[in-house]
Each structure stands twice: as C-alpha cells, then as structure tokens.
Amino acid sequence: MAADLARAITGRDGIDAGALRMARHLEPLTATLISINKRYKTRSGIRVVGLEVD
C-alpha cells in the first residue's frame, strides 16, 4: 500500500527501507529537508542510488 502511494504521488516506485521502526531515523531527515527548502527557496532532496529493484 505504501509503495502504491509513493508511485501515485511521485510517479516512481517506493523503496522498502525495512521495518517501521526505521521511520524514527528518516522522519528527522524530512524535517531537515523542509527547513533547507524554506530557507533557500529550493527543492532539495535525497537520492538513493545503486539499487537493483525487481
């Protein structure tokens, strides 16, 4: 369901980052990106590369 939501929003497949407990590590990163984007009036992001997704 989460992968379908990611695809619907971004047009790209989502990436399974593991158990839900991993969210506590990713959520602060989201807040940091929002802060950077507001301050510099840009659209920064994080790209994960090197994955071979089936």
C-alpha positions in Angstrom: 0.0 0.0 0.0 2.8 2.4 0.9 4.6 1.7 -2.4 1.4 2.4 -4.4 1.0 5.7 -2.5 4.6 6.7 -3.3 4.1 5.8 -7.0 0.8 7.8 -7.1 2.5 10.9 -5.6 5.9 10.9 -7.3 5.4 8.7 -10.3 8.3 6.5 -9.1 8.4 3.2 -7.2 8.9 3.4 -3.4 11.8 1.7 -1.7 11.3 -0.7 1.2 13.7 0.6 3.9 12.8 -2.1 6.4 10.8 -2.3 9.5 8.5 0.6 10.6 10.9 1.3 13.5 13.3 2.7 10.8 10.9 5.6 10.4 12.3 7.3 13.5 15.6 7.7 11.7 14.0 9.0 8.5 11.5 11.5 9.9 14.0 14.0 11.2 15.6 14.0 7.8 12.3 15.1 6.3 12.1 18.0 8.7 15.7 19.0 7.9 14.9 19.0 4.1 11.8 21.1 4.7 13.8 23.6 6.6 16.5 23.8 3.9 13.9 24.2 1.2 12.2 27.1 3.1 15.4 28.9 3.9 17.0 28.6 0.4 13.7 28.6 -1.5 14.6 25.4 -3.4 13.6 21.8 -3.7 16.4 19.8 -2.1 16.1 16.1 -1.6 17.9 12.8 -1.1 18.6 10.4 -3.8 19.3 6.7 -3.1 21.4 5.2 -5.9 22.8 1.8 -6.7 19.7 -0.3 -6.0 18.5 -3.0 -8.3 14.8 -3.1 -7.7 12.7 -6.1 -9.1 
